[in-house]
Amino acid sequence: MTTNKQVLEWIEEMKGLCKPDSIHWCDGSIEEKGRLEQEAISKGELVELNQEKLPGCFYHRTAINDVARTEHLTFICTTNKDDAGPNNNWMSPEDGYKKAGEIFSGSMKGRTMYALPFSMGPVGSPFSKIGVQLTDSRYVVLSMRIMTRMGKTVTAELDKGTDFTRCLHSIADLNADRRLILHFPQDNTIWSVGSGYGGNALLGKKCLSLRLASYLAKNEGWMAEHMLIMGVERPNGFVDYIAAAFPSACGKTNMAMLIPPNGLRHKGYRIWTIGDDIAWMRVDSDGTLWAVNPENGYFGVAPGINSKTNPNAVATVKRGTIYTNVVLKPNKTVWWEGGDGPIPNKGIDWQGKQWKPGMLDTDGNYINGAHPNSRFTAPVINCPSISHRIEQHHGVPISAIIFGGRRAHLAPLVYESFNWQHGVFVGAIMSSEMTAAQQGTMGKVRRDPMAMLPFCGYNMADYFGHWLKMGKAMTKPPLIFNVNWFRTDENNSFLWPGFRENLRVLEWIIDRCYDKAEAVKTPIGFVPATESIDMTGLNIDAKAMKQLLDVNPNDWLDELKGISEFFCQFGDRLPEEIWDEYTALEGRLQATGV
């Protein structure tokens, strides 16, 4: 237990609210881990998997009504509603504490309250933040052990009197009508009740590392972003680091763990993984942008992950992993749609029902064995491409920032912004098809600036302003690009193979950072010149490449209508520079004379 008086007083107050039978302070030890695993197995919360094939791995199943982030039940609780902005659900702090408090009241009777101290980011780093999560879920404790840094070093930081984020969580009765995920940025506090799904319950992840951290970053002069961080090592040993933002299930993990394609192996590239989801970035004394991954694990989407799409992820999840809502095979291994190996003849599906391939529902639709948003929680250290810089307190220097999304016909394969301000606009107009990671209509296109729409903890107009301000603080800001791996032809077939082949685009991006690659100026930005992307060993005909890089002014003029509508919701709070870029783009498109 810590000697931090504020921590002890807060725990005592929350004990009075939740009324657990006991409190356990988590020390992060191996012995504690083993004990919690056995307790979870005995209570049916975990299933121990085949330890010969999947050592240290377990299977977990959420409630059927609790399989994804519940954005409509996620609130930012600020005194002033405008500070939360139109991008967030808002609730006053008074109402938030009252409504959630009624659900929390007595929610832990008959249970243990686990108090787990954790660090997002290397312990002691100027980037890092300390939190304490109280929870009645063993699954949450075991998952937070993977996703964060826990143990005596974190307790030692608290003992110094370090401030901390107050994270209260209870699964309560898992009633969807009594589920709330509340953020109190002005109090550095998170309350989540009624959900056991990782995105709602592992409070160090999206809740702290993005929603609260983005608010803290604005006030403290740094950036908290929904971005992977990867290093591309050239044959001379120099490593360029890239930060990239994609909405969930758009390939962040695959890109972060990319293996060079056969056609480029002769160049000797090597990829280093820093993080697959979140980047905290600061301007260093040299005026450049440096970043750390605050997480210590991966909470990735399982379906579609296989030895072809992401062999490093497959290797990562073979030990020490908690699988959620996938198929449990008779031999106590797991499977998911798009995974490795033959489709199992039978198994237990994500709902806990007997399953076999080919089963149809009453409407004649195929029944998936694994939920489309089924997950794996695995330690970063398992990744074969993990960088030795993962624990560097100083972080890594960022050469380029990439934005991306799913657009079937609008955006080209890649384009470069004209400058930092234009790059902020490029990030602000990001849009993508919705995925199973969000609750809503799959396939519907929605605007998702910087992939932060569900995660920005304050008014996004102010967020754009913060990006503009950060650019002015840098003497050499990273170049900003947009990519679209998902462009399709007239038959709705993908034009670009993606996955490993994406390194060809990253090579062009890095070369642009050094003025080594040719580009053509278009109304939306610079696109690769003909033959400036190395296509060695990749058979894509000239017509397909033209489609991939085509910029259709009419399509973009139509797109401006939706962009304008999106921007108008922010009113006078939207920075003038964003409207300036909008007007400039409109003028460039009209000047084409189409």
KEDRENKE-460318 format. One record per residue (C-alpha): residue in one letter; x, y, z. Coordinates in steps of 0.05 Angstrom, whole numbers, padded with zeros to 5 digits, always signed. Layout:
N
aXYZ
...
This chain:
594
m+00000+00000+00000
t+00024+00070-00014
t+00038+00125+00037
n+00007+00177-00009
k-00046+00210+00035
q-00089+00233-00023
v-00091+00162-00051
l-00110+00132+00016
e-00165+00183+00028
w-00194+00173-00041
i-00194+00097-00034
e-00230+00103+00033
e-00282+00150+00003
m-00295+00102-00056
k-00298+00043-00008
g-00355+00079+00028
l-00391+00088-00038
c-00382+00019-00069
k-00381-00021-00004
p-00335-00079-00024
d-00324-00136+00025
s-00249-00125+00022
i-00195-00083-00012
h-00132-00111-00045
w-00074-00066-00063
c-00041-00095-00125
d+00034-00102-00121
g+00044-00127-00192
s+00080-00190-00170
i+00081-00256-00208
e+00051-00290-00147
e-00007-00242-00147
k-00018-00254-00221
g-00022-00329-00213
r-00070-00323-00154
l-00117-00277-00193
e-00115-00323-00253
q-00135-00383-00212
e-00191-00345-00178
a-00217-00320-00245
i-00216-00391-00272
s-00254-00418-00212
k-00307-00364-00220
g-00315-00376-00295
e-00286-00308-00314
l-00227-00339-00351
v-00215-00405-00386
e-00143-00431-00384
l-00121-00447-00455
n-00076-00503-00479
q-00012-00486-00443
e+00031-00527-00490
k+00006-00490-00552
l-00010-00423-00519
p+00032-00415-00456
g+00006-00365-00406
c-00057-00352-00448
f-00129-00347-00426
y-00198-00339-00457
h-00249-00288-00435
r-00320-00275-00457
t-00358-00209-00445
a-00433-00202-00436
i-00471-00206-00501
n-00493-00133-00493
d-00422-00110-00477
v-00377-00121-00538
a-00353-00052-00560
r-00342+00019-00538
t-00408+00052-00521
e-00397+00121-00548
h-00469+00143-00535
l-00459+00128-00461
t-00391+00162-00458
f-00391+00233-00430
i-00344+00291-00418
c-00364+00325-00353
t-00343+00398-00353
t-00372+00458-00319
n-00381+00494-00385
k-00417+00453-00439
d-00380+00489-00495
d-00314+00464-00467
a-00335+00393-00484
g-00356+00414-00553
p-00405+00385-00603
n-00358+00326-00614
n-00373+00299-00545
n-00433+00279-00503
w-00435+00327-00445
m-00459+00321-00374
s-00447+00369-00317
p-00400+00344-00263
e-00455+00348-00212
d-00502+00305-00253
g-00447+00257-00272
y-00425+00243-00201
k-00498+00238-00179
k-00522+00191-00234
a-00461+00146-00233
g-00458+00149-00158
e-00527+00118-00153
i-00503+00059-00196
f-00437+00053-00159
s-00472+00054-00092
g-00463-00016-00062
s-00441-00043-00130
m-00383-00082-00100
k-00420-00116-00043
g-00396-00188-00040
r-00335-00171-00082
t-00263-00148-00073
m-00243-00078-00092
y-00175-00082-00127
a-00133-00020-00124
l-00081-00021-00179
p-00029+00034-00186
f-00004+00041-00258
s+00039+00085-00302
m+00023+00105-00373
g+00091+00113-00404
p+00159+00093-00375
v+00159+00103-00300
g+00192+00169-00282
s+00192+00197-00353
p+00171+00270-00363
f+00120+00242-00413
s+00087+00195-00363
k+00025+00199-00320
i+00008+00158-00258
g-00062+00130-00246
v-00097+00088-00193
q-00155+00045-00217
l-00205+00015-00169
t-00244-00043-00198
d-00283-00105-00179
s-00261-00143-00242
r-00204-00193-00242
y-00204-00191-00318
v-00191-00116-00314
v-00134-00125-00264
l-00101-00178-00306
s-00110-00138-00370
m-00084-00074-00339
r-00022-00114-00318
i-00010-00125-00392
m-00030-00056-00418
t+00006-00013-00367
r+00067-00011-00323
m+00051-00035-00253
g+00089-00054-00191
k+00133-00026-00136
t+00165+00028-00180
v+00096+00059-00191
t+00080+00056-00117
a+00146+00089-00104
e+00126+00147-00149
l+00060+00154-00112
d+00098+00153-00046
k+00133+00217-00069
g+00066+00252-00066
t+00058+00250-00142
d-00010+00271-00168
f-00051+00215-00200
t-00112+00202-00242
r-00170+00175-00202
c-00201+00116-00240
l-00263+00083-00211
h-00293+00022-00246
s-00345-00030-00229
i-00379-00080-00274
a-00439-00071-00227
d-00496-00113-00258
l-00474-00104-00331
n-00542-00073-00346
a-00536-00032-00410
d-00588+00016-00381
r-00542+00028-00321
r-00477+00038-00360
l-00438+00103-00360
i-00366+00121-00379
l-00353+00190-00349
h-00292+00235-00354
f-00282+00294-00307
p-00221+00329-00338
q-00222+00386-00288
d-00217+00335-00231
n-00169+00287-00266
t-00220+00233-00254
i-00253+00176-00293
w-00315+00137-00271
s-00338+00076-00312
v-00394+00032-00289
g-00435-00025-00320
s-00386-00050-00372
g-00331-00102-00372
y-00309-00091-00444
g-00236-00070-00448
g-00247-00005-00485
n-00295+00018-00430
a-00262-00015-00370
l-00186-00011-00379
l-00185+00061-00357
g-00111+00073-00371
k-00124+00063-00445
k-00172+00108-00484
c-00201+00141-00423
l-00136+00166-00392
s-00086+00162-00449
l-00130+00199-00499
r-00192+00233-00469
l-00161+00260-00405
a-00090+00263-00434
s-00113+00306-00493
y-00142+00356-00443
l-00078+00355-00401
a-00036+00361-00464
k-00072+00424-00486
n-00061+00456-00418
e+00011+00432-00411
g+00035+00443-00482
w+00042+00373-00511
m+00001+00325-00554
a-00038+00261-00538
e-00057+00227-00603
h-00092+00164-00629
m-00029+00144-00668
l+00017+00085-00679
i+00092+00098-00675
m+00140+00058-00719
g+00212+00063-00741
v+00237+00049-00811
e+00310+00030-00810
r+00350+00040-00873
p+00411-00002-00893
n+00458+00051-00864
g+00427+00039-00795
f+00391+00106-00792
v+00319+00100-00766
d+00263+00148-00786
y+00203+00148-00740
i+00132+00157-00764
a+00068+00171-00725
a+00003+00151-00760
a-00071+00159-00743
f-00124+00111-00767
p-00194+00096-00740
s-00202+00028-00706
a-00196-00033-00751
c-00164+00007-00808
g-00096-00026-00802
k-00058+00010-00746
t-00032-00054-00714
n-00014-00084-00782
m+00025-00023-00802
a+00060-00016-00735
m+00085-00089-00741
l+00097-00087-00816
i+00147-00135-00848
p+00181-00110-00912
p+00154-00141-00976
n+00196-00189-01016
g+00203-00137-01072
l+00240-00089-01026
r+00281-00138-00986
h+00342-00123-01029
k+00342-00053-00998
g+00353-00080-00928
y+00295-00044-00893
r+00277-00064-00822
i+00215-00042-00784
w+00216-00026-00709
t+00150-00024-00670
i+00143+00029-00616
g+00067+00028-00608
d+00004+00010-00647
d-00049+00057-00619
i-00029+00118-00577
a+00027+00169-00581
w+00045+00223-00531
m+00088+00276-00564
r+00129+00336-00540
v+00171+00389-00573
d+00243+00379-00552
s+00296+00432-00540
d+00319+00424-00612
g+00251+00445-00637
t+00231+00377-00664
l+00175+00331-00643
w+00190+00270-00600
a+00141+00215-00581
v+00131+00157-00532
n+00080+00101-00531
p+00046+00106-00462
e+00021+00034-00466
n+00056-00031-00448
g+00012-00078-00487
y-00033-00087-00548
f-00109-00089-00546
g-00120-00109-00618
v-00177-00132-00662
a-00169-00206-00677
p-00211-00221-00740
g-00168-00216-00802
i-00102-00224-00765
n-00063-00282-00795
s+00007-00302-00816
k-00002-00267-00883
t-00033-00201-00860
n+00009-00193-00796
p+00058-00249-00778
n+00088-00207-00722
a+00019-00200-00689
v+00009-00276-00694
a+00076-00287-00660
t+00059-00234-00607
v-00006-00267-00584
k+00022-00338-00576
r+00040-00328-00503
g+00017-00287-00444
t-00046-00264-00480
i-00119-00256-00460
y-00166-00270-00518
t-00236-00241-00516
n-00298-00263-00554
v-00263-00308-00604
v-00280-00382-00618
l-00258-00431-00565
k-00237-00496-00599
p-00245-00565-00567
n-00170-00571-00556
k-00170-00506-00516
t-00139-00464-00570
v-00174-00406-00606
w-00195-00385-00675
w-00228-00326-00710
e-00253-00309-00779
g-00194-00293-00824
g-00146-00328-00776
d-00094-00381-00788
g-00106-00455-00799
p-00167-00493-00823
i-00236-00472-00799
p-00251-00515-00738
n-00306-00567-00746
k-00337-00542-00682
g-00326-00498-00622
i-00357-00450-00572
d-00373-00383-00603
w-00366-00314-00572
q-00435-00319-00541
g-00418-00385-00506
k-00460-00426-00554
q-00442-00489-00592
w-00418-00468-00661
k-00397-00500-00726
p-00381-00469-00794
g-00439-00457-00840
m-00491-00443-00787
l-00544-00392-00807
d-00590-00348-00767
t-00665-00342-00778
d-00653-00291-00833
g-00605-00337-00870
n-00543-00299-00851
y-00478-00334-00834
i-00464-00337-00759
n-00394-00315-00741
g-00358-00356-00690
a-00318-00296-00665
h-00348-00228-00654
p-00325-00178-00708
n-00295-00136-00651
s-00263-00195-00614
r-00197-00177-00583
f-00129-00198-00558
t-00091-00166-00501
a-00017-00182-00507
p+00048-00154-00478
v+00089-00108-00523
i+00152-00147-00507
n+00125-00207-00545
c+00127-00170-00611
p+00186-00194-00654
s+00195-00124-00683
i+00192-00087-00616
s+00241-00030-00612
h+00293-00023-00556
r+00270+00049-00552
i+00203+00029-00521
e+00228+00046-00451
q+00267+00108-00471
h+00244+00165-00426
h+00263+00214-00481
g+00221+00180-00535
v+00237+00180-00610
p+00240+00237-00661
i+00182+00240-00710
s+00198+00254-00783
a+00128+00246-00812
i+00056+00245-00790
i+00006+00204-00830
f-00070+00207-00829
g-00112+00153-00861
g-00182+00125-00868
r-00227+00083-00912
r-00252+00120-00974
a-00270+00076-01033
h-00265+00130-01087
l-00245+00199-01060
a-00175+00200-01031
p-00114+00178-01070
l-00066+00125-01045
v-00022+00179-01014
y-00014+00254-01015
e+00029+00305-00978
s+00003+00369-00948
f+00033+00435-00970
n+00055+00456-00900
w+00038+00445-00826
q-00025+00488-00827
h-00051+00454-00889
g-00032+00387-00856
v-00076+00404-00796
f-00133+00416-00845
v-00119+00349-00878
g-00124+00316-00810
a-00187+00355-00794
i-00224+00330-00856
m-00208+00256-00844
s-00266+00209-00855
s-00275+00134-00854
e-00325+00079-00857
m-00349+00057-00789
t-00324-00010-00762
a-00347-00061-00710
a-00304-00025-00659
q-00357+00029-00656
q-00430+00017-00643
g-00469+00042-00703
t-00481+00026-00776
m-00422-00011-00805
g-00399+00017-00872
k-00428+00087-00859
v-00377+00142-00872
r-00367+00191-00816
r-00319+00247-00804
d-00264+00229-00755
p-00212+00285-00750
m-00143+00257-00734
a-00180+00192-00715
m-00196+00229-00650
l-00271+00242-00654
p-00288+00190-00601
f-00227+00206-00559
c-00215+00282-00556
g-00231+00302-00485
y-00250+00374-00501
n-00278+00418-00557
m-00248+00394-00622
a-00246+00465-00649
d-00197+00481-00592
y-00161+00416-00609
f-00149+00441-00680
g-00124+00506-00650
h-00076+00467-00606
w-00048+00431-00667
l-00036+00498-00701
k-00002+00525-00639
m+00043+00464-00632
g+00066+00473-00704
k+00088+00543-00689
a+00129+00517-00630
m+00171+00473-00675
t+00231+00496-00716
k+00225+00434-00760
p+00156+00404-00756
p+00144+00335-00786
l+00115+00332-00856
i+00042+00311-00857
f+00012+00260-00905
n-00054+00225-00919
v-00059+00153-00942
n-00118+00110-00965
w-00104+00036-00971
f-00177+00022-00987
r-00190+00053-01055
t-00232+00008-01100
d-00244-00002-01174
e-00310-00005-01212
n-00320-00076-01186
n-00310-00055-01113
s-00243-00093-01111
f-00185-00061-01074
l-00135-00030-01121
w-00077-00033-01071
p-00055-00098-01038
g-00038-00064-00972
f-00005-00098-00912
r+00070-00109-00926
e+00066-00071-00992
n+00049-00007-00954
l+00124+00000-00941
r+00130+00024-01014
v+00087+00084-00996
l+00125+00095-00931
e+00190+00095-00971
w+00162+00151-01014
i+00139+00189-00952
i+00208+00184-00919
d+00243+00204-00983
r+00198+00265-00987
c+00223+00284-00918
y+00292+00289-00949
d+00270+00319-01016
k+00290+00255-01052
a+00224+00234-01083
e+00187+00267-01140
a+00116+00292-01132
v+00062+00326-01172
k+00024+00385-01144
t-00052+00376-01144
p-00108+00418-01112
i-00107+00374-01049
g-00031+00366-01041
f+00029+00331-01071
v+00018+00261-01100
p+00074+00215-01123
a+00100+00227-01193
t+00097+00169-01242
e+00145+00114-01223
s+00167+00151-01159
i+00139+00092-01117
d+00184+00031-01122
m+00140-00024-01151
t+00194-00077-01157
g+00162-00146-01151
l+00091-00118-01149
n+00047-00128-01209
i-00001-00069-01213
d-00017-00043-01282
a-00013+00029-01304
k-00088+00038-01304
a-00094+00015-01232
m-00038+00061-01210
k-00071+00119-01246
q-00136+00104-01208
l-00098+00099-01142
l-00066+00167-01150
d-00124+00203-01186
v-00152+00267-01156
n-00221+00282-01183
p-00238+00356-01172
n-00313+00345-01179
d-00313+00291-01125
w-00273+00337-01079
l-00320+00396-01092
d-00378+00351-01071
e-00337+00331-01010
l-00330+00404-00989
k-00405+00406-00975
g-00399+00354-00921
i-00335+00385-00894
s-00369+00453-00888
e-00428+00422-00852
f-00382+00388-00803
f-00341+00450-00790
c-00402+00495-00780
q-00423+00457-00718
f-00363+00488-00682
g-00387+00559-00696
d-00340+00617-00681
r-00295+00571-00640
l-00265+00539-00703
p-00197+00572-00718
e-00196+00620-00777
e-00137+00583-00805
i-00181+00521-00817
w-00231+00562-00856
d-00174+00594-00894
e-00150+00526-00916
y-00221+00506-00935
t-00229+00568-00979
a-00160+00558-01010
l-00177+00485-01028
e-00244+00507-01058
g-00208+00558-01100
r-00155+00509-01124
l-00209+00459-01144
q-00251+00510-01181
a-00189+00535-01217
t-00182+00468-01251
g-00241+00489-01294
v-00280+00423-01288
